[in-house]
Every structure is written in structure tokens, then in C-alpha cells.
Amino acid sequence: MDYTVPGAVSNGEMVPAHPGMEKEKEEDEEEEDQTLERGQWNNKLEYVLSVAGEIIGLGNVWRFPYLCYKNGGGAFFIPYLIFLFTCGIPVFFLETALGQYTSQGGVTAWRRICPLFEGIGYASQVIVILLNFYYIIVLAWALFYLFSSFTIDLPWGSCDHEWNTENCMELQKANSTFNVTSENATSPVIEFWERRVLKISDGIQHLGGLRWELALCLLLAWIICYFCIWKGVKSTGKVVYFTATFPYIMLIVLLIRGVSLPGASQGILFYLYPDISRLGDPQVWMDAGTQIFFSYAICLGCLTALGSYNKYHNDCYRDCVALCFLNSGTSFVAGFAIFSILGFMAEEQGVPIAEVAESGPGLAFIAYPRAVVMLPFSPLWACFFFLMVVLLGLDSQFVCVESLVTALVDMYPSIFRKKNRRETLILLVSIISYLVGLLMLTEGGMYVFQLFDYYAASGMCLLFVAIFETLCIAWVYGAERFYDNVEDMIGYRPWPIIKYCWLFITPAVCMATFLFSLIKYTPLTYNKKYVYPWWGDTLGWLLALSSMVCIPLWIIYKLSTIKGSLREDIFHRGSKEGRFLCKAPCATMRYAQSSDGEPWTPMETDLALRTTAYPTFSKRFATDPQESPATVRAMTRAVPKKGEPNGAIAGPEETKVEEMEERGQWRSKMEFVLSVAGEIIGLGNVWRFPYLCYKNGGGAFLIPYLIFLFTCGIPLFFLETALGQYTSQGGVTAWRKICPIFEGIGYATQIIEWYLNIYYIVILSWALFYLFSSFNSVLPWASCNNPWNSDLCVDILNRSGLDNRTLPANATSSMIEFWEKRVLGLTDGIHKLGTVRWELALCLLLAWIICYFCIWKGVKSTGKVVYFTATFPYVMLIILLVRGVMLPGAVEGIIFYLKPDISRLADPQVWMDAGTQILFSYAICQGCLTALGSYNKYTNNCYRDCIMLCFLNSATSFVAGFAIFSVLGFMAREQGIPIAEVAESGPGLAFIAYPTAVTMMPVSQLWSCLFFLMLIFLGLDSQFVCVESMVTAIIDMFPGVFRKKGRRELLILAIAVICYLLGLLLITEGGMYIFQLFDYYAASGTCLLFLAVFEVICIGWVYGADRFYDNVEDMIGFRPWPLIKICWLVFTPGLCLGVFLFSLIKYTPLKYNNSYEYPAWGYVLGWLMALSSMVCIPLYAIFILLKTKGPLKQRLMQLISPAEDLPQPKKKHKAGLSELRRRGWSPPIQEVLSITERETHF
């Protein structure tokens, strides 16, 4: 049992038990209970860029230019500017000033101004929620197109793909003769959009399956969005420096390119040519009004939320006017960029511009991509355009989420304004929105998307909310009164026309446009052809009404719940709770004087007015002094104190000193055990051990396996774990402290670790691909009816029906074709890498994101995650085992797995397989065990832990064989072939053999999901523990750099990004050949055996086995089994060296699939990777010998001496002290303090 006695002595030094831990724990608890400050923008630029990012979005690019040409060209600017000055700027300024004045979000701002109209806030948040569901879908489409642009030939540029139909007509061949009539001819751009991206069904009643590629793109979009706002204005204010400015760079680049194209001038003329007669059409005016509301993000609560983070004296009036003109100017300039390209496309095709001009998604995903195909270097311009679309939509999206979160936090500050609560809330909003959004990524999801776009956030809803906003401020609260508030904030009164707009013009224009939109309402149709069923239109109207009804329903509810006459309800005559429906015009938030003659701040004035006018408010704080501070914080804002310029908040000056963080420890033994178990119990237990067992004599293979287990596996496993626990250092500095001349062992392990981090996680991306592919009504590898299948494909389910006819010699199964053609897109050699498989790239990104968050907080997060990741695979393994042994043919498979063949023991290869399997499956010589052990308490019984973990690992491998071979026996019986023909190892078992067997089971999708879930979790903790060990090594080498706040997270992020980018090379179409090189050479048994020899020589012979045994005894209280020491000295180095030499003698060059031979430079590359780790040991020994000064003998003695700060055990004085005590002698106090309870055995 591990324990620590307070004030106990460890290794001769007085060490307090957990110094400062209790205090730190109390501070953490106090910090968690403390209500956090609301936050403010660091500077005006952050606010301006955030608002600009929100209002300048996709509508500026794909809606305004189209409306301009459609509604009279330059003449359209007349109604547009009228609506801008009478509705756009007044309402924009109203919402921004409201947020800055109240310092509250989109709901509580209206509650404070006029509680009767709090429903305005709820209406705006309902619209925002619906926007969060569907707006980000556009980003998923744009990401799909962006990834598809990373090819030599754009996939929508030709008709040579599996998704194209016979009616496809290439753009470049439009003037050629085709056997296709004009009625049913389609372009490759439209077919790519409808058949490849959407796979659109024939109606909303047929939603179909989920488009998982789009689901992954949507997941990526939500992840980016989350991290843009997860820390509130602290992170949002930094992100917008890029997201709000970079689209302008892209727009300028596209504009310059567009105007330099032939036909650009005709496109621009078509865009701006005025047609005054169009002004007689009411629809033109309605389009102008709704465009203003759409593009200015009015009535969404976003402007109120962003303004609420401003300083009180910020000149929001000037900001609003500037931002409005910037928005409209951007829309105008974007029209030149778009129509210059469309003019070029029309000239190239010889058609009128009206035939190619589109709006909305049609422009972004059909018209513009079609034009890009005609440009030189088309992939480059496609990337530019879709990158601009992604960034334009991204900040609009995350600001919408931020406004919703702000509203919720301000409504419930006591719940959400606590440590980490905000991050959790954003995560919850993101997950819910993502799950709802998946509905729009089904094959019929486009119809659902159109419903949301046409009804949920329609101009009708926004106009309705705008009417009540202006009525509330101008007529109920008072326009003059609100002008006084604005003057108090900015120092002057705005232009009077703004006030008159609030009073008369804005509500009148909005009301007229709203009524006109109702009168001219036409039901939604998709693509001007598909008519929605009645229940579809009903659903749309429910979405629209869900926001609008909030305002009248809230008014009714509020009036009915407050006691008194109707007049008293409205004009706040007395309320026991101090809450009123409309504030009395008592005073403004100007600086006033308190009773002591000191000037009040606006916050103090507001509070003083409340306590003076409303006794119940004052009484509440007087009777409950404990509640008042928190309540004041919740109800008021931090505003400038007297004498503070520009709204700075006065307070004591604090100097933050950046201190080094503690190294950390496991909080319990269970965390350590599960972490090590998760690392060593991985994919090799499932896909390598069972295969080696049957291949090398069945049960007879256990003889060499157990010999290597006891002579190499357990001794080395215990050596590395004990070394980490004793030194409390990572995989490099542990060897530096024990024996500096052998520090190269640490560098060698980290190089192997680096290679593993690059290629091991690629397996998880394959498993994720298969997992997502399993969510289909029919498993995609079960038949030959897919676009990737060839004429030689044989259906694995119907193979028995082919017995009476001869199969072609080169026939392949549907499973192999799915693996090689669909998943890998395999080329014919390493010399042809091809393009990146972007679906796998997204899966790899997802795997790295999960891995990052498993370890980003060190052992604090890793120790929690492993409770699930290390145990869940056992649940899956048991389920698969039970299912497997119940299948027909399972007994034959298990017999084939274990039937002993003693004659195989005469083959040296069997012994080599046993030795390398031990080193592989026990994660030996990788630095992981040293890193994990270094977080143990000094007195942890690591010896017992190691023995237990070793037996658990081997037992898991043994049991996994039953689960695998029972299923393979079933598959062999179903196909009527020997088991030897279906038994595979490595990826062949995981991605070919087992999925083939699963296909033959009832409810095959379920068993497929369970199997690949097990693979993912088996590989996941092995991966993130590998990364953790590398991070630990680097931090321990440079503690002054990385053991600072936030540095560890950045280091892990840097490693993850670099490994991900290098990993992309392994998921190209020829990446499998590179993967095999990594697997065969970089982390081969040869490298591990070489390192193992030097590890035991260093500990057993140089440092001293007896000395290390003394250290172990000092830690655990007893000396381990003597056989361990004998193994370190004799057996382990002898066996490892023998197997190492044998592996060199019996070396055979790598072949892929036993057929493809690598070119000479491929083998050279492989050996360079293998040698890159092994040469570290001799090279570092030579380097450090040359660097150290003094005679050779002195240098050697210095370099083999351990560090002086290592714990030194005391053991020679125990009996002597006992004898002296019996004679009545008492030792001095200093000597008593140098003797531990463990050392005296008392």
C-alpha cells in the first residue's frame, strides 16, 4: 500500500508530505466557486473586427451582386441607400448602443430597458439558434470543395468520374456534337454538386443516408468555431485579426484576377447598368429592405452582445456608421469581382450573362466553380475562392454562437460565470447544433436546409422583430431618454435624424415591408421545380412563427403574472420584488454626486437610484449582506472609476510573475495502472499475437513466448518503470541522471517515439473511415455494386454461387477492392504517391484532435481519460468473444489457433518472432514506461504493478486469439475454404479478413461498429501515451522553457500539427508503401533489440545491478526476485544480442503484399530510418567523451557517475542503532531526522 507520512524523511532529507497541496486545493475550490468577471475587449480594433466579421459574410458575395443586376443594376442603389439610412444604420446603432449601455446580452439587455419587451430578446435568440443549426452547413460544403481543389484536375471539370451520368456535357466541349438533347443535358459542375456532394434525393420525404464526408467537414467547422470563442472575448478578439481581414486579401486577389480577364467589362456593365423602370416594381424595394437586414445582422442579438463588451465611453456611434459603410462598400466591390468572372465565363461559352448569373449556393457551388475551370491554374483560384467563402462564413458563425452564449451567461451568471462553465456551455451548444445539423447532411438534407433558409431566419421574421425594437426604445422607453444615455456614453448627441427614424420612419417602413412580404408570399420551391408537400410548408411556418410569437406571448405572460391593476402592472407602481415592467424616467446614467460629495460612477448611480427609489431593493441588500456583492456583480457592470481615462477600470496594480509549474503526479495508483495498460495493450494484441501463435506451432509457440517473457519482457519492463519512478524524469533525462555517457539511449527511444507518432495514428484514421462507413443499411464492402468496383470483383456474399463456373485468375473480392480502391486509392508503387485521400485526412485530423485533448493537461487529463479508453476495449472484446464462440465453425478456428506443433520449435524464426512480439507488445525501449513511471509517488510498489501488468497484457493477447479465430473459423466454414487461407496478420486482419467475416453475420453493421470501435480505443491510448512520453521528455530536458503556464499545451499542439502534416504523406494514394517502410524499419524489432542490449548493460554492468536493487528497495521496501537481477546481468543482454544478430543475418527486404518490390532508394530510406535511432547511442557516447575535459580515465569516471541529487538509500546502520537504543543511548535530533520509518523497519 502506498502512503506518505506527514513530515517523513525520504532518502535522508526532510520532505513535507504534499507541500502546499492542501492550500492549493482550497484555492482551487475557492476559484471554482468565485463568480468570474464579465470581460471586455482589449481594444477598439478587436470590437470593430468582430462586428465586421459578423456582418460581412456570404451575403455580401453571393446575394447583393445578384440582387443588384436583377433589380435594375445601378438603379437598385436608390432603394438600397434609402433603406440603409432609414432602417439599417438606425437599428444597427440602436442594438449596439443598447448592448454598450446595459453591458448585457441579447435577452437581459431588453429585460433591463423594458421588461415587458423581454420577448424581443427571446425572439432574437430563437432566430440565432436556428441560424446556428443551418448556416454552418454552408461551411461544410465549402470545406468539401476546398479539399476537393487539392488536385491537378478539378473534379467538377470533366465527366470522367463515377458520379457522372451519360447526360453529362463538359464545358469545354459545349460546341461539339453530342447524342444528348438540350432538355436533359447537365454540366459536370451540376453533377458534382448534386450527385457527388449532396447525392440529392427526389424529395424531403426521402432523407436517405448521411453524407459522412460532409459530416466530417461539419465537425471540422464546429471544432474551429469552438476554439475561436471558447475563452470568450479573450479568444474571439485575437481570432478576428485573421478571420475578418484575410477574406479581404482573397477578395482583392480575385478582383484583380477577374478584371484582367476577357469579357470582364461586359460582366461589370451587366452588373451596374441602370434600369430606372425597375423601381416601379414593389419587389425591388422589398429585396433592398431584406438585404439590409440580412447583411447587417440586425435583430439577431449579435450586435447587442458584441457591444456589451465595449467600454462605457466607447464612441459606438462613430463605429456603427463606419462599419455600415464598410459593409455596403464591401458588397459593392464584391460585385465587381463576381461579375467580371461571370462575364468571362459568358464570353467563353458564347451565352448571355443572364444564363450564368446565380445567387446563393448556386453562385458559390455552381456558377463560380464552373468559371474557375476555364482559368489557367484553376485549382489555385478554386482554393482562393473557397478559402474566402470559409473565412467569410466562419466569423459570422462563431459570432452568432458567441451572442447566444453571452445571452445565456448573462441570464444565469451564478451558474455559467464560473471557472470552465462557459467552455462547457459552448461545447454543449456546439454538440447539439452539430447533431441537429446532421439532418441537413443527409441525401435529402438540402430540402431541409432550404426550409430553414426560407422561413427560420427570413426577412419577414427580422422585420417583425425590428418593428417592436424601435417601438420599445422610441415610444416606451423614450427616444429622448435613450439619446441622453448615448450622450452620457459618447459625450455628444448623435445626428437627430436617427431619433426621428426610431420614432416614425423605421417602424413605418418595416411595417410596410412586412405586410408586403405577407401579401406577396409564395411557397418555397427547390430549384424552381420541386414543390414541397403541405407538411413541409407547415414545418417552415412553424419555424418562422417560433421566433415571432415570443414577443406577444411574453407580454401576455408578464402582464398575467404580476399582481395589481393593468395600469400598475405597466407603470411599475410598487413591487415587492423590485422588478418592474417599465422603468420610470427618473434619471440617466450620468455622473452624479453621492451624499458624501464624491462623484458616482454610472454603476454606482444606477444602484443608488434603485435603492433610493425602491426601498425593497435597498432592504434586500441590507437584510442579506452575504448576497449583495454577488447580486451586484450579477446585475451591474464593471465601469470606469473616477479619474480613469477611456473607461479603464481602476484597481490595485498587480505584477504577475511567471512561475514554474509543478511536475505533477498520478492522483491514484489506478490512473498509473490504466495508463500503462492502455499503452501496452494495443493493436498488436489483437492482430499480431494470434496470427504468430497459429503460424509458429499453435500452443507450442507459448514455450518460446513465455521464456522471452520471463527473461526479457518482465526484466526490461520493470527496469524502465523503476528507472522513471526513481529519477522522476522522462525518457532522456532519466538516463542522463543515472549514467550520462548512455544518455544516447534516451535520444534513441525518442526518435523511435517520433516515428511511431507519425505513422501509428494513421491506423486510427483507417479505423475511423471503416467505422463511419459502417453506418449504412448495407456495408459498402459487402457487394460489387459500387462505383469503385471493377469487372473482376467477386461478391463475398454470393461466392458459393460461383462454384460451378471458373473464376478469373486475377479475380478480387469486394472487400479487397473496398480496401485498396475506396479507402487507399492505391497506386502501383512508391514512386507514384498521387494525391492526398482527403477523407482519410479528415479522419486523421479527428484522431489527432481527440489525442490532443486526452493529454493536453498532462497527467491531470490523461489520468481521467484512461478510465474509459483503457477499459472500454475490454467490454468490446468480451462482446465479440461471446459472439464469436457462438458461431458455427468457431471450434475449428480455435483448434487451428492453439493446436500444438512441437516440431516448429526447431525453427529459429519462431524464437525471433516470440522475442520481437514481447518487445513490441510491452512498449519496451520507447521511453513510455519511463515517462509514465516518473509520475508515480516515490514509494509506489512498481514491482508488483509491473508483474501484474505484464501478465494482464499476455492474457489479453491470448484471449483475443479466441475472439479472432472463432470468427475466422466461421468465415472459413461459410466460404468452404481452409482457415489458413483467411488467417491474416496486421492491417490485413483488421481491414480485410475480419470485415469480410462480419459481413456474413446477421446485423452485420452492429458487429462492424463494435469491432472498429474496439480497434480505435485500443490504438487511441497507445497513441496519446506515446505523445505524452515525448512531451514529458522534452519538458524535463527544458523545464525552464516549457514548465510555464500554457507552454505545455502549445508544445503538444506543435507536435500534433507537425505529426499530422507529416502523416498526410502516408494517406496519399501511394502512402501505404511509405507506411510499410515506417512499420518495417523505423520501429522494427531490430532497433528495439539494439536499444534493449544497451539498457541492460548500462543498468546491470555500468551503474550496477546491486546498486539499482538498493534504489528499488529504498522505494518499495523490499528487494525484488533475484532472477530479475540475474536477467539484467546475463540472460537479457545475451538473448537480445542473439536475436538482434539473427535478425540481421536472416534479413529479407520488404515487399508489399508479398508481390511489390521497393526500388533501391526505398530500401535505403528504410535503413536510414532504422539507423537514425540506433546510431544515437554510440554517437552520443563519442560526443560527450570528446566534450568533457580531463584525462580519459577521469572523463569516463565522471560520465558513468550518477547525478548527486538522486535519492541515496541508507541501509548499513539499522542494527547498530537498535543495539545502541537497547543500551539506553538516544541519538541527536539531527540524526533522528535523517532516518526514516521505512529505513529503520519500525
ZIGI-V296863 format. One record per pair of residues at least 6 apart in sequence whose C-alpha atoms are under 6 Angstrom apart, sorted by the first residue. I is the first residue (numbers start at 0). GAP is how many residues later the second one is. Records with the same first field share a line. If there is no record, write none. Layout:
BEGIN
I = GAP + GAP
END
This chain:
BEGIN
1 = 938
5 = 10 + 11
6 = 9 + 10
8 = 6 + 1227
10 = 1196 + 1197 + 1198
11 = 1222
31 = 387
34 = 382 + 383
35 = 381 + 382
39 = 269
40 = 268
45 = 191
48 = 191 + 195
49 = 190
52 = 191 + 342 + 343
53 = 341 + 342
54 = 240 + 241 + 242
55 = 271
56 = 335 + 336
57 = 334 + 335
59 = 271
60 = 273
61 = 297 + 298
62 = 296 + 297
64 = 270
65 = 293
67 = 8
68 = 202
70 = 213
71 = 202 + 203 + 206
72 = 198 + 199 + 200 + 201
73 = 198 + 199 + 200
74 = 199 + 200 + 201
78 = 206
79 = 208
82 = 206
85 = 415 + 420
86 = 419
87 = 204
89 = 408
92 = 227
94 = 208 + 209
95 = 207 + 208 + 211
98 = 205 + 206 + 208 + 209
99 = 207 + 208 + 210
101 = 7
102 = 205
103 = 204
104 = 200 + 301 + 302
105 = 15 + 195 + 198 + 199 + 301
106 = 14 + 300
109 = 8
110 = 7
113 = 467 + 468
114 = 466
115 = 439 + 465
118 = 431 + 432 + 435
119 = 431
122 = 424 + 427
123 = 175 + 176 + 177
125 = 421
126 = 330
132 = 300 + 304
138 = 251
139 = 74 + 77 + 78
141 = 244
145 = 237 + 240
148 = 230
155 = 32 + 33 + 36
156 = 216
157 = 12 + 30
158 = 9 + 29
161 = 625
166 = 18 + 19
167 = 18 + 19 + 20
168 = 17 + 18
169 = 17
188 = 177
193 = 6
197 = 245
198 = 244
199 = 243 + 244
200 = 242 + 243
203 = 240 + 243
205 = 238
206 = 235 + 236 + 237
207 = 234 + 235
208 = 233 + 234
209 = 231 + 232
210 = 230 + 231
224 = 173
227 = 7 + 8
228 = 6 + 7
229 = 193
242 = 148
246 = 141
249 = 138
254 = 82
257 = 79 + 82 + 83
258 = 81
261 = 82
262 = 80 + 81 + 84
263 = 76 + 79 + 80
265 = 77
266 = 72 + 73 + 76
267 = 68 + 71 + 72
289 = 169
298 = 163
301 = 101
304 = 98
310 = 336
311 = 177
312 = 176 + 177 + 334
314 = 175
344 = 26
345 = 6 + 7
371 = 6
408 = 7
415 = 6
438 = 6
439 = 8 + 9
450 = 89
454 = 85 + 89
455 = 87 + 88
459 = 54
462 = 47 + 51
466 = 40
469 = 32
473 = 28 + 29
486 = 6
487 = 102
524 = 6
569 = 11
571 = 8
577 = 38 + 39
588 = 13
590 = 9 + 10
591 = 7 + 8
592 = 6 + 7
600 = 40
610 = 6 + 7
620 = 7
639 = 7 + 8 + 9
640 = 9
659 = 383 + 384
660 = 382 + 383
664 = 270 + 271
665 = 269
670 = 192
673 = 192 + 196
674 = 191
677 = 192 + 343 + 344
678 = 342 + 343
679 = 241 + 242 + 243
680 = 272
681 = 336 + 337
682 = 335 + 336
684 = 272
685 = 274
686 = 298 + 299
687 = 297 + 298
689 = 271
690 = 294
692 = 8
693 = 203
695 = 214
696 = 203 + 204 + 207
697 = 199 + 200 + 201 + 202
698 = 199 + 200 + 201
699 = 200 + 201 + 202
703 = 207
704 = 209
707 = 207
710 = 416 + 421
711 = 420
712 = 205
714 = 409
717 = 228
719 = 209 + 210
720 = 208 + 209 + 212
723 = 206 + 209 + 210
724 = 208 + 209 + 211
726 = 7
727 = 206
728 = 205
729 = 201 + 302 + 303
730 = 15 + 196 + 199 + 200 + 302
731 = 14 + 301
734 = 8
735 = 7
736 = 465 + 466
737 = 464
738 = 461 + 462 + 463
739 = 459
740 = 440 + 458
743 = 432 + 433 + 436
744 = 432
747 = 425 + 428
748 = 176 + 177 + 178
750 = 422
751 = 331
752 = 173
757 = 301 + 305
763 = 252
764 = 75 + 78 + 79
766 = 245
770 = 238 + 241
773 = 231
780 = 33 + 34 + 37
782 = 12 + 31
783 = 11 + 30
791 = 19
792 = 19 + 20 + 21
793 = 18 + 19 + 20
794 = 19
819 = 6
823 = 245
824 = 244
825 = 243 + 244
826 = 242 + 243
829 = 240 + 243
832 = 235 + 236 + 237
833 = 235
834 = 233 + 234
835 = 231 + 232
836 = 230 + 231
850 = 173
853 = 7 + 8
854 = 6 + 7
855 = 193
868 = 148
872 = 141
875 = 138
880 = 82
883 = 79 + 82 + 83
884 = 81
887 = 82
888 = 80 + 81 + 84
889 = 76 + 79 + 80
891 = 77
892 = 72 + 73 + 76
893 = 68 + 71 + 72
911 = 227
915 = 169
924 = 163
927 = 101
930 = 98
937 = 177
938 = 176 + 177
940 = 175
970 = 26
971 = 6 + 7
997 = 6
1034 = 7
1041 = 6
1064 = 6
1065 = 8 + 9
1076 = 89
1080 = 85 + 89
1081 = 87 + 88
1085 = 54
1088 = 47 + 51
1092 = 40
1095 = 32
1099 = 28 + 29
1112 = 6
1113 = 95
1150 = 6
1213 = 26
END
